[in-house]
Amino acid sequence: MTAQGLDIAGGDSSHSRALAEGLRALEEAESFLPRGTCLETDMKIDSIVQAHRTAVLKNAALDSMTPLVAFQEYCTFAQRQLIAAAGSEPAASLAAVRLCAR
């Protein structure tokens, strides 16, 4: 609701877009966490990144990137987007920072 209110006040949809991008990045970041019998060494970072809508690593050199580093990059991107979505609303900004620290 904060993002929508800020968009109405600003006459654009930048806050809502930032919120959507931040939440998507958090969701997609989970792809870099090994599950079940999958090991980090089995993960194809480039294939995962290309399948995502989050643009943060689309043009990055992925040859030597580990899943942990990719996960951290996505979380950092998400944090920036969620803070942008919150604008100058202190409570919303604090919530965005805590959400990303989970």
PDB file as gemmi writes it, atoms N, CA and C in Angstrom:
CRYST1    1.000    1.000    1.000  90.00  90.00  90.00 P 1                      
ATOM      1  N   MET A   1       0.819  -1.188   0.000  1.00  0.00           N  
ATOM      2  CA  MET A   1       0.000   0.000   0.000  1.00  0.00           C  
ATOM      3  C   MET A   1       0.866   1.257   0.000  1.00  0.00           C  
ATOM      4  N   THR A   2       2.001   1.190   0.644  1.00  0.00           N  
ATOM      5  CA  THR A   2       2.886   2.347   0.665  1.00  0.00           C  
ATOM      6  C   THR A   2       3.342   2.690  -0.742  1.00  0.00           C  
ATOM      7  N   ALA A   3       3.758   1.680  -1.499  1.00  0.00           N  
ATOM      8  CA  ALA A   3       4.231   1.918  -2.867  1.00  0.00           C  
ATOM      9  C   ALA A   3       3.128   2.518  -3.724  1.00  0.00           C  
ATOM     10  N   GLN A   4       1.915   2.007  -3.601  1.00  0.00           N  
ATOM     11  CA  GLN A   4       0.798   2.536  -4.391  1.00  0.00           C  
ATOM     12  C   GLN A   4       0.504   3.980  -4.019  1.00  0.00           C  
ATOM     13  N   GLY A   5       0.530   4.277  -2.729  1.00  0.00           N  
ATOM     14  CA  GLY A   5       0.299   5.657  -2.287  1.00  0.00           C  
ATOM     15  C   GLY A   5       1.361   6.604  -2.809  1.00  0.00           C  
ATOM     16  N   LEU A   6       2.610   6.163  -2.783  1.00  0.00           N  
ATOM     17  CA  LEU A   6       3.693   6.996  -3.297  1.00  0.00           C  
ATOM     18  C   LEU A   6       3.559   7.192  -4.807  1.00  0.00           C  
ATOM     19  N   ASP A   7       3.098   6.162  -5.500  1.00  0.00           N  
ATOM     20  CA  ASP A   7       2.879   6.281  -6.948  1.00  0.00           C  
ATOM     21  C   ASP A   7       1.778   7.291  -7.256  1.00  0.00           C  
ATOM     22  N   ILE A   8       0.704   7.246  -6.495  1.00  0.00           N  
ATOM     23  CA  ILE A   8      -0.388   8.206  -6.700  1.00  0.00           C  
ATOM     24  C   ILE A   8       0.114   9.622  -6.454  1.00  0.00           C  
ATOM     25  N   ALA A   9       0.865   9.795  -5.370  1.00  0.00           N  
ATOM     26  CA  ALA A   9       1.394  11.127  -5.045  1.00  0.00           C  
ATOM     27  C   ALA A   9       2.373  11.616  -6.109  1.00  0.00           C  
ATOM     28  N   GLY A  10       3.151  10.697  -6.670  1.00  0.00           N  
ATOM     29  CA  GLY A  10       4.162  11.074  -7.650  1.00  0.00           C  
ATOM     30  C   GLY A  10       3.682  11.044  -9.085  1.00  0.00           C  
ATOM     31  N   GLY A  11       2.510  10.495  -9.304  1.00  0.00           N  
ATOM     32  CA  GLY A  11       1.966  10.457 -10.656  1.00  0.00           C  
ATOM     33  C   GLY A  11       2.643   9.458 -11.584  1.00  0.00           C  
ATOM     34  N   ASP A  12       3.260   8.433 -11.020  1.00  0.00           N  
ATOM     35  CA  ASP A  12       3.870   7.391 -11.849  1.00  0.00           C  
ATOM     36  C   ASP A  12       3.746   6.051 -11.135  1.00  0.00           C  
ATOM     37  N   SER A  13       4.393   5.033 -11.649  1.00  0.00           N  
ATOM     38  CA  SER A  13       4.308   3.709 -11.015  1.00  0.00           C  
ATOM     39  C   SER A  13       5.681   3.180 -10.608  1.00  0.00           C  
ATOM     40  N   SER A  14       6.621   4.069 -10.394  1.00  0.00           N  
ATOM     41  CA  SER A  14       7.996   3.647 -10.102  1.00  0.00           C  
ATOM     42  C   SER A  14       8.116   2.862  -8.801  1.00  0.00           C  
ATOM     43  N   HIS A  15       7.362   3.228  -7.790  1.00  0.00           N  
ATOM     44  CA  HIS A  15       7.446   2.526  -6.505  1.00  0.00           C  
ATOM     45  C   HIS A  15       6.853   1.123  -6.611  1.00  0.00           C  
ATOM     46  N   SER A  16       5.730   1.000  -7.288  1.00  0.00           N  
ATOM     47  CA  SER A  16       5.111  -0.322  -7.471  1.00  0.00           C  
ATOM     48  C   SER A  16       6.001  -1.224  -8.324  1.00  0.00           C  
ATOM     49  N   ARG A  17       6.640  -0.655  -9.345  1.00  0.00           N  
ATOM     50  CA  ARG A  17       7.558  -1.445 -10.175  1.00  0.00           C  
ATOM     51  C   ARG A  17       8.750  -1.918  -9.350  1.00  0.00           C  
ATOM     52  N   ALA A  18       9.291  -1.024  -8.523  1.00  0.00           N  
ATOM     53  CA  ALA A  18      10.431  -1.396  -7.678  1.00  0.00           C  
ATOM     54  C   ALA A  18      10.026  -2.490  -6.690  1.00  0.00           C  
ATOM     55  N   LEU A  19       8.832  -2.391  -6.132  1.00  0.00           N  
ATOM     56  CA  LEU A  19       8.340  -3.421  -5.217  1.00  0.00           C  
ATOM     57  C   LEU A  19       8.245  -4.767  -5.930  1.00  0.00           C  
ATOM     58  N   ALA A  20       7.653  -4.780  -7.098  1.00  0.00           N  
ATOM     59  CA  ALA A  20       7.506  -6.023  -7.860  1.00  0.00           C  
ATOM     60  C   ALA A  20       8.868  -6.613  -8.211  1.00  0.00           C  
ATOM     61  N   GLU A  21       9.807  -5.771  -8.632  1.00  0.00           N  
ATOM     62  CA  GLU A  21      11.144  -6.262  -8.996  1.00  0.00           C  
ATOM     63  C   GLU A  21      11.884  -6.805  -7.775  1.00  0.00           C  
ATOM     64  N   GLY A  22      11.732  -6.129  -6.646  1.00  0.00           N  
ATOM     65  CA  GLY A  22      12.388  -6.592  -5.423  1.00  0.00           C  
ATOM     66  C   GLY A  22      11.847  -7.926  -4.949  1.00  0.00           C  
ATOM     67  N   LEU A  23      10.529  -8.066  -4.946  1.00  0.00           N  
ATOM     68  CA  LEU A  23       9.926  -9.325  -4.517  1.00  0.00           C  
ATOM     69  C   LEU A  23      10.269 -10.459  -5.477  1.00  0.00           C  
ATOM     70  N   ARG A  24      10.288 -10.164  -6.765  1.00  0.00           N  
ATOM     71  CA  ARG A  24      10.657 -11.178  -7.755  1.00  0.00           C  
ATOM     72  C   ARG A  24      12.109 -11.618  -7.548  1.00  0.00           C  
ATOM     73  N   ALA A  25      13.005 -10.672  -7.300  1.00  0.00           N  
ATOM     74  CA  ALA A  25      14.414 -11.012  -7.084  1.00  0.00           C  
ATOM     75  C   ALA A  25      14.580 -11.910  -5.861  1.00  0.00           C  
ATOM     76  N   LEU A  26      13.837 -11.627  -4.790  1.00  0.00           N  
ATOM     77  CA  LEU A  26      13.911 -12.485  -3.613  1.00  0.00           C  
ATOM     78  C   LEU A  26      13.439 -13.896  -3.931  1.00  0.00           C  
ATOM     79  N   GLU A  27      12.360 -13.988  -4.676  1.00  0.00           N  
ATOM     80  CA  GLU A  27      11.828 -15.303  -5.049  1.00  0.00           C  
ATOM     81  C   GLU A  27      12.810 -16.053  -5.944  1.00  0.00           C  
ATOM     82  N   GLU A  28      13.352 -15.365  -6.938  1.00  0.00           N  
ATOM     83  CA  GLU A  28      14.280 -16.014  -7.865  1.00  0.00           C  
ATOM     84  C   GLU A  28      15.619 -16.351  -7.207  1.00  0.00           C  
ATOM     85  N   ALA A  29      16.012 -15.605  -6.195  1.00  0.00           N  
ATOM     86  CA  ALA A  29      17.274 -15.874  -5.489  1.00  0.00           C  
ATOM     87  C   ALA A  29      17.291 -17.280  -4.908  1.00  0.00           C  
ATOM     88  N   GLU A  30      16.129 -17.770  -4.537  1.00  0.00           N  
ATOM     89  CA  GLU A  30      16.025 -19.116  -3.958  1.00  0.00           C  
ATOM     90  C   GLU A  30      16.518 -20.193  -4.925  1.00  0.00           C  
ATOM     91  N   SER A  31      16.536 -19.890  -6.220  1.00  0.00           N  
ATOM     92  CA  SER A  31      17.016 -20.857  -7.218  1.00  0.00           C  
ATOM     93  C   SER A  31      18.486 -21.202  -7.026  1.00  0.00           C  
ATOM     94  N   PHE A  32      19.212 -20.343  -6.332  1.00  0.00           N  
ATOM     95  CA  PHE A  32      20.644 -20.555  -6.144  1.00  0.00           C  
ATOM     96  C   PHE A  32      20.955 -21.334  -4.869  1.00  0.00           C  
ATOM     97  N   LEU A  33      19.928 -21.735  -4.139  1.00  0.00           N  
ATOM     98  CA  LEU A  33      20.128 -22.512  -2.921  1.00  0.00           C  
ATOM     99  C   LEU A  33      19.969 -23.997  -3.259  1.00  0.00           C  
ATOM    100  N   PRO A  34      20.970 -24.807  -2.935  1.00  0.00           N  
ATOM    101  CA  PRO A  34      20.880 -26.233  -3.245  1.00  0.00           C  
ATOM    102  C   PRO A  34      19.716 -26.878  -2.490  1.00  0.00           C  
ATOM    103  N   ARG A  35      19.041 -27.795  -3.155  1.00  0.00           N  
ATOM    104  CA  ARG A  35      17.915 -28.506  -2.556  1.00  0.00           C  
ATOM    105  C   ARG A  35      18.114 -30.005  -2.732  1.00  0.00           C  
ATOM    106  N   GLY A  36      17.653 -30.746  -1.764  1.00  0.00           N  
ATOM    107  CA  GLY A  36      17.721 -32.207  -1.859  1.00  0.00           C  
ATOM    108  C   GLY A  36      19.139 -32.699  -2.070  1.00  0.00           C  
ATOM    109  N   THR A  37      19.321 -33.484  -3.096  1.00  0.00           N  
ATOM    110  CA  THR A  37      20.644 -34.052  -3.387  1.00  0.00           C  
ATOM    111  C   THR A  37      21.470 -33.176  -4.327  1.00  0.00           C  
ATOM    112  N   CYS A  38      20.906 -32.045  -4.735  1.00  0.00           N  
ATOM    113  CA  CYS A  38      21.627 -31.121  -5.623  1.00  0.00           C  
ATOM    114  C   CYS A  38      22.765 -30.444  -4.869  1.00  0.00           C  
ATOM    115  N   LEU A  39      23.931 -30.440  -5.452  1.00  0.00           N  
ATOM    116  CA  LEU A  39      25.087 -29.761  -4.879  1.00  0.00           C  
ATOM    117  C   LEU A  39      25.319 -28.454  -5.621  1.00  0.00           C  
ATOM    118  N   GLU A  40      25.984 -27.518  -4.964  1.00  0.00           N  
ATOM    119  CA  GLU A  40      26.301 -26.244  -5.616  1.00  0.00           C  
ATOM    120  C   GLU A  40      27.080 -26.458  -6.903  1.00  0.00           C  
ATOM    121  N   THR A  41      27.939 -27.446  -6.918  1.00  0.00           N  
ATOM    122  CA  THR A  41      28.758 -27.689  -8.115  1.00  0.00           C  
ATOM    123  C   THR A  41      27.926 -28.178  -9.293  1.00  0.00           C  
ATOM    124  N   ASP A  42      26.728 -28.687  -9.031  1.00  0.00           N  
ATOM    125  CA  ASP A  42      25.853 -29.167 -10.094  1.00  0.00           C  
ATOM    126  C   ASP A  42      25.022 -28.049 -10.720  1.00  0.00           C  
ATOM    127  N   MET A  43      25.013 -26.903 -10.098  1.00  0.00           N  
ATOM    128  CA  MET A  43      24.167 -25.809 -10.571  1.00  0.00           C  
ATOM    129  C   MET A  43      24.790 -25.105 -11.767  1.00  0.00           C  
ATOM    130  N   LYS A  44      23.977 -24.843 -12.756  1.00  0.00           N  
ATOM    131  CA  LYS A  44      24.388 -24.105 -13.954  1.00  0.00           C  
ATOM    132  C   LYS A  44      23.909 -22.663 -13.795  1.00  0.00           C  
ATOM    133  N   ILE A  45      24.780 -21.824 -13.258  1.00  0.00           N  
ATOM    134  CA  ILE A  45      24.419 -20.445 -12.939  1.00  0.00           C  
ATOM    135  C   ILE A  45      23.887 -19.719 -14.168  1.00  0.00           C  
ATOM    136  N   ASP A  46      24.568 -19.866 -15.301  1.00  0.00           N  
ATOM    137  CA  ASP A  46      24.143 -19.140 -16.499  1.00  0.00           C  
ATOM    138  C   ASP A  46      22.733 -19.538 -16.933  1.00  0.00           C  
ATOM    139  N   SER A  47      22.403 -20.806 -16.850  1.00  0.00           N  
ATOM    140  CA  SER A  47      21.060 -21.260 -17.222  1.00  0.00           C  
ATOM    141  C   SER A  47      20.004 -20.722 -16.267  1.00  0.00           C  
ATOM    142  N   ILE A  48      20.338 -20.696 -14.992  1.00  0.00           N  
ATOM    143  CA  ILE A  48      19.398 -20.178 -13.992  1.00  0.00           C  
ATOM    144  C   ILE A  48      19.140 -18.699 -14.239  1.00  0.00           C  
ATOM    145  N   VAL A  49      20.201 -17.929 -14.428  1.00  0.00           N  
ATOM    146  CA  VAL A  49      20.066 -16.482 -14.644  1.00  0.00           C  
ATOM    147  C   VAL A  49      19.251 -16.197 -15.900  1.00  0.00           C  
ATOM    148  N   GLN A  50      19.511 -16.927 -16.964  1.00  0.00           N  
ATOM    149  CA  GLN A  50      18.779 -16.678 -18.211  1.00  0.00           C  
ATOM    150  C   GLN A  50      17.295 -17.010 -18.088  1.00  0.00           C  
ATOM    151  N   ALA A  51      16.952 -17.935 -17.220  1.00  0.00           N  
ATOM    152  CA  ALA A  51      15.543 -18.308 -17.025  1.00  0.00           C  
ATOM    153  C   ALA A  51      14.792 -17.301 -16.154  1.00  0.00           C  
ATOM    154  N   HIS A  52      15.518 -16.447 -15.468  1.00  0.00           N  
ATOM    155  CA  HIS A  52      14.905 -15.467 -14.569  1.00  0.00           C  
ATOM    156  C   HIS A  52      14.510 -14.184 -15.284  1.00  0.00           C  
ATOM    157  N   ARG A  53      13.583 -13.474 -14.686  1.00  0.00           N  
ATOM    158  CA  ARG A  53      13.211 -12.148 -15.184  1.00  0.00           C  
ATOM    159  C   ARG A  53      14.068 -11.051 -14.543  1.00  0.00           C  
ATOM    160  N   THR A  54      14.636 -11.318 -13.377  1.00  0.00           N  
ATOM    161  CA  THR A  54      15.496 -10.343 -12.705  1.00  0.00           C  
ATOM    162  C   THR A  54      16.727 -10.095 -13.564  1.00  0.00           C  
ATOM    163  N   ALA A  55      17.019  -8.835 -13.801  1.00  0.00           N  
ATOM    164  CA  ALA A  55      18.078  -8.461 -14.748  1.00  0.00           C  
ATOM    165  C   ALA A  55      19.456  -8.300 -14.115  1.00  0.00           C  
ATOM    166  N   VAL A  56      19.573  -8.413 -12.818  1.00  0.00           N  
ATOM    167  CA  VAL A  56      20.803  -8.032 -12.126  1.00  0.00           C  
ATOM    168  C   VAL A  56      22.054  -8.734 -12.643  1.00  0.00           C  
ATOM    169  N   LEU A  57      21.985  -9.991 -13.052  1.00  0.00           N  
ATOM    170  CA  LEU A  57      23.176 -10.700 -13.523  1.00  0.00           C  
ATOM    171  C   LEU A  57      23.130 -11.031 -15.009  1.00  0.00           C  
ATOM    172  N   LYS A  58      22.187 -10.465 -15.731  1.00  0.00           N  
ATOM    173  CA  LYS A  58      22.022 -10.807 -17.150  1.00  0.00           C  
ATOM    174  C   LYS A  58      23.274 -10.530 -17.978  1.00  0.00           C  
ATOM    175  N   ASN A  59      24.033  -9.498 -17.625  1.00  0.00           N  
ATOM    176  CA  ASN A  59      25.228  -9.141 -18.396  1.00  0.00           C  
ATOM    177  C   ASN A  59      26.522  -9.384 -17.619  1.00  0.00           C  
ATOM    178  N   ALA A  60      26.435 -10.162 -16.551  1.00  0.00           N  
ATOM    179  CA  ALA A  60      27.608 -10.414 -15.705  1.00  0.00           C  
ATOM    180  C   ALA A  60      28.413 -11.601 -16.238  1.00  0.00           C  
ATOM    181  N   ALA A  61      29.680 -11.627 -15.884  1.00  0.00           N  
ATOM    182  CA  ALA A  61      30.534 -12.777 -16.189  1.00  0.00           C  
ATOM    183  C   ALA A  61      30.199 -13.861 -15.168  1.00  0.00           C  
ATOM    184  N   LEU A  62      29.602 -14.939 -15.629  1.00  0.00           N  
ATOM    185  CA  LEU A  62      29.085 -15.961 -14.717  1.00  0.00           C  
ATOM    186  C   LEU A  62      29.963 -17.204 -14.642  1.00  0.00           C  
ATOM    187  N   ASP A  63      31.031 -17.257 -15.436  1.00  0.00           N  
ATOM    188  CA  ASP A  63      31.869 -18.450 -15.513  1.00  0.00           C  
ATOM    189  C   ASP A  63      32.411 -18.894 -14.155  1.00  0.00           C  
ATOM    190  N   SER A  64      32.858 -17.966 -13.356  1.00  0.00           N  
ATOM    191  CA  SER A  64      33.456 -18.340 -12.075  1.00  0.00           C  
ATOM    192  C   SER A  64      32.581 -17.953 -10.883  1.00  0.00           C  
ATOM    193  N   MET A  65      31.344 -17.535 -11.147  1.00  0.00           N  
ATOM    194  CA  MET A  65      30.458 -17.127 -10.064  1.00  0.00           C  
ATOM    195  C   MET A  65      29.886 -18.358  -9.365  1.00  0.00           C  
ATOM    196  N   THR A  66      29.885 -18.295  -8.043  1.00  0.00           N  
ATOM    197  CA  THR A  66      29.312 -19.391  -7.263  1.00  0.00           C  
ATOM    198  C   THR A  66      27.830 -19.113  -7.001  1.00  0.00           C  
ATOM    199  N   PRO A  67      27.057 -20.148  -6.697  1.00  0.00           N  
ATOM    200  CA  PRO A  67      25.653 -19.930  -6.358  1.00  0.00           C  
ATOM    201  C   PRO A  67      25.470 -18.984  -5.172  1.00  0.00           C  
ATOM    202  N   LEU A  68      26.370 -19.048  -4.198  1.00  0.00           N  
ATOM    203  CA  LEU A  68      26.264 -18.163  -3.038  1.00  0.00           C  
ATOM    204  C   LEU A  68      26.428 -16.705  -3.441  1.00  0.00           C  
ATOM    205  N   VAL A  69      27.384 -16.413  -4.294  1.00  0.00           N  
ATOM    206  CA  VAL A  69      27.600 -15.041  -4.752  1.00  0.00           C  
ATOM    207  C   VAL A  69      26.392 -14.569  -5.566  1.00  0.00           C  
ATOM    208  N   ALA A  70      25.867 -15.431  -6.422  1.00  0.00           N  
ATOM    209  CA  ALA A  70      24.677 -15.075  -7.203  1.00  0.00           C  
ATOM    210  C   ALA A  70      23.506 -14.787  -6.272  1.00  0.00           C  
ATOM    211  N   PHE A  71      23.313 -15.624  -5.264  1.00  0.00           N  
ATOM    212  CA  PHE A  71      22.253 -15.418  -4.280  1.00  0.00           C  
ATOM    213  C   PHE A  71      22.412 -14.057  -3.601  1.00  0.00           C  
ATOM    214  N   GLN A  72      23.628 -13.740  -3.190  1.00  0.00           N  
ATOM    215  CA  GLN A  72      23.892 -12.459  -2.523  1.00  0.00           C  
ATOM    216  C   GLN A  72      23.631 -11.272  -3.451  1.00  0.00           C  
ATOM    217  N   GLU A  73      24.002 -11.401  -4.714  1.00  0.00           N  
ATOM    218  CA  GLU A  73      23.755 -10.328  -5.684  1.00  0.00           C  
ATOM    219  C   GLU A  73      22.256 -10.081  -5.845  1.00  0.00           C  
ATOM    220  N   TYR A  74      21.488 -11.147  -5.933  1.00  0.00           N  
ATOM    221  CA  TYR A  74      20.037 -11.016  -6.056  1.00  0.00           C  
ATOM    222  C   TYR A  74      19.449 -10.363  -4.808  1.00  0.00           C  
ATOM    223  N   CYS A  75      19.923 -10.777  -3.634  1.00  0.00           N  
ATOM    224  CA  CYS A  75      19.406 -10.201  -2.385  1.00  0.00           C  
ATOM    225  C   CYS A  75      19.761  -8.730  -2.254  1.00  0.00           C  
ATOM    226  N   THR A  76      20.946  -8.355  -2.653  1.00  0.00           N  
ATOM    227  CA  THR A  76      21.348  -6.940  -2.623  1.00  0.00           C  
ATOM    228  C   THR A  76      20.485  -6.130  -3.583  1.00  0.00           C  
ATOM    229  N   PHE A  77      20.259  -6.654  -4.774  1.00  0.00           N  
ATOM    230  CA  PHE A  77      19.391  -5.990  -5.744  1.00  0.00           C  
ATOM    231  C   PHE A  77      17.981  -5.852  -5.165  1.00  0.00           C  
ATOM    232  N   ALA A  78      17.469  -6.928  -4.582  1.00  0.00           N  
ATOM    233  CA  ALA A  78      16.124  -6.908  -4.000  1.00  0.00           C  
ATOM    234  C   ALA A  78      16.032  -5.861  -2.901  1.00  0.00           C  
ATOM    235  N   GLN A  79      17.038  -5.790  -2.061  1.00  0.00           N  
ATOM    236  CA  GLN A  79      17.033  -4.820  -0.968  1.00  0.00           C  
ATOM    237  C   GLN A  79      16.968  -3.398  -1.517  1.00  0.00           C  
ATOM    238  N   ARG A  80      17.748  -3.107  -2.524  1.00  0.00           N  
ATOM    239  CA  ARG A  80      17.733  -1.763  -3.121  1.00  0.00           C  
ATOM    240  C   ARG A  80      16.362  -1.437  -3.713  1.00  0.00           C  
ATOM    241  N   GLN A  81      15.763  -2.422  -4.382  1.00  0.00           N  
ATOM    242  CA  GLN A  81      14.456  -2.203  -4.993  1.00  0.00           C  
ATOM    243  C   GLN A  81      13.382  -1.992  -3.928  1.00  0.00           C  
ATOM    244  N   LEU A  82      13.420  -2.779  -2.871  1.00  0.00           N  
ATOM    245  CA  LEU A  82      12.412  -2.645  -1.822  1.00  0.00           C  
ATOM    246  C   LEU A  82      12.554  -1.322  -1.076  1.00  0.00           C  
ATOM    247  N   ILE A  83      13.769  -0.869  -0.900  1.00  0.00           N  
ATOM    248  CA  ILE A  83      13.977   0.439  -0.273  1.00  0.00           C  
ATOM    249  C   ILE A  83      13.478   1.541  -1.197  1.00  0.00           C  
ATOM    250  N   ALA A  84      13.723   1.416  -2.496  1.00  0.00           N  
ATOM    251  CA  ALA A  84      13.205   2.391  -3.464  1.00  0.00           C  
ATOM    252  C   ALA A  84      11.678   2.386  -3.456  1.00  0.00           C  
ATOM    253  N   ALA A  85      11.086   1.218  -3.333  1.00  0.00           N  
ATOM    254  CA  ALA A  85       9.623   1.104  -3.307  1.00  0.00           C  
ATOM    255  C   ALA A  85       9.042   1.827  -2.100  1.00  0.00           C  
ATOM    256  N   ALA A  86       9.777   1.813  -1.003  1.00  0.00           N  
ATOM    257  CA  ALA A  86       9.297   2.427   0.230  1.00  0.00           C  
ATOM    258  C   ALA A  86       9.479   3.940   0.248  1.00  0.00           C  
ATOM    259  N   GLY A  87      10.241   4.464  -0.687  1.00  0.00           N  
ATOM    260  CA  GLY A  87      10.458   5.907  -0.734  1.00  0.00           C  
ATOM    261  C   GLY A  87      11.068   6.405   0.560  1.00  0.00           C  
ATOM    262  N   SER A  88      10.541   7.487   1.060  1.00  0.00           N  
ATOM    263  CA  SER A  88      11.070   8.079   2.288  1.00  0.00           C  
ATOM    264  C   SER A  88      10.243   7.704   3.511  1.00  0.00           C  
ATOM    265  N   GLU A  89       9.453   6.646   3.395  1.00  0.00           N  
ATOM    266  CA  GLU A  89       8.645   6.175   4.522  1.00  0.00           C  
ATOM    267  C   GLU A  89       9.531   5.329   5.434  1.00  0.00           C  
ATOM    268  N   PRO A  90       9.924   5.841   6.604  1.00  0.00           N  
ATOM    269  CA  PRO A  90      10.875   5.128   7.470  1.00  0.00           C  
ATOM    270  C   PRO A  90      10.432   3.719   7.859  1.00  0.00           C  
ATOM    271  N   ALA A  91       9.182   3.538   8.224  1.00  0.00           N  
ATOM    272  CA  ALA A  91       8.727   2.212   8.657  1.00  0.00           C  
ATOM    273  C   ALA A  91       8.807   1.210   7.511  1.00  0.00           C  
ATOM    274  N   ALA A  92       8.426   1.616   6.318  1.00  0.00           N  
ATOM    275  CA  ALA A  92       8.458   0.737   5.171  1.00  0.00           C  
ATOM    276  C   ALA A  92       9.905   0.412   4.789  1.00  0.00           C  
ATOM    277  N   SER A  93      10.785   1.395   4.848  1.00  0.00           N  
ATOM    278  CA  SER A  93      12.199   1.162   4.532  1.00  0.00           C  
ATOM    279  C   SER A  93      12.817   0.167   5.512  1.00  0.00           C  
ATOM    280  N   LEU A  94      12.507   0.323   6.783  1.00  0.00           N  
ATOM    281  CA  LEU A  94      13.028  -0.577   7.816  1.00  0.00           C  
ATOM    282  C   LEU A  94      12.516  -1.998   7.571  1.00  0.00           C  
ATOM    283  N   ALA A  95      11.251  -2.128   7.228  1.00  0.00           N  
ATOM    284  CA  ALA A  95      10.678  -3.445   6.943  1.00  0.00           C  
ATOM    285  C   ALA A  95      11.378  -4.086   5.744  1.00  0.00           C  
ATOM    286  N   ALA A  96      11.694  -3.289   4.719  1.00  0.00           N  
ATOM    287  CA  ALA A  96      12.382  -3.821   3.536  1.00  0.00           C  
ATOM    288  C   ALA A  96      13.766  -4.334   3.897  1.00  0.00           C  
ATOM    289  N   VAL A  97      14.478  -3.609   4.712  1.00  0.00           N  
ATOM    290  CA  VAL A  97      15.820  -4.016   5.121  1.00  0.00           C  
ATOM    291  C   VAL A  97      15.743  -5.315   5.923  1.00  0.00           C  
ATOM    292  N   ARG A  98      14.796  -5.412   6.826  1.00  0.00           N  
ATOM    293  CA  ARG A  98      14.668  -6.626   7.663  1.00  0.00           C  
ATOM    294  C   ARG A  98      14.229  -7.816   6.818  1.00  0.00           C  
ATOM    295  N   LEU A  99      13.373  -7.609   5.849  1.00  0.00           N  
ATOM    296  CA  LEU A  99      12.933  -8.693   4.987  1.00  0.00           C  
ATOM    297  C   LEU A  99      14.117  -9.284   4.240  1.00  0.00           C  
ATOM    298  N   CYS A 100      15.009  -8.440   3.788  1.00  0.00           N  
ATOM    299  CA  CYS A 100      16.172  -8.903   3.019  1.00  0.00           C  
ATOM    300  C   CYS A 100      17.218  -9.571   3.898  1.00  0.00           C  
ATOM    301  N   ALA A 101      17.185  -9.333   5.179  1.00  0.00           N  
ATOM    302  CA  ALA A 101      18.181  -9.900   6.089  1.00  0.00           C  
ATOM    303  C   ALA A 101      17.783 -11.290   6.583  1.00  0.00           C  
ATOM    304  N   ARG A 102      16.672 -11.790   6.137  1.00  0.00           N  
ATOM    305  CA  ARG A 102      16.169 -13.081   6.632  1.00  0.00           C  
ATOM    306  C   ARG A 102      17.063 -14.216   6.334  1.00  0.00           C  
TER     307      ARG A 102                                                      
END                                                                             
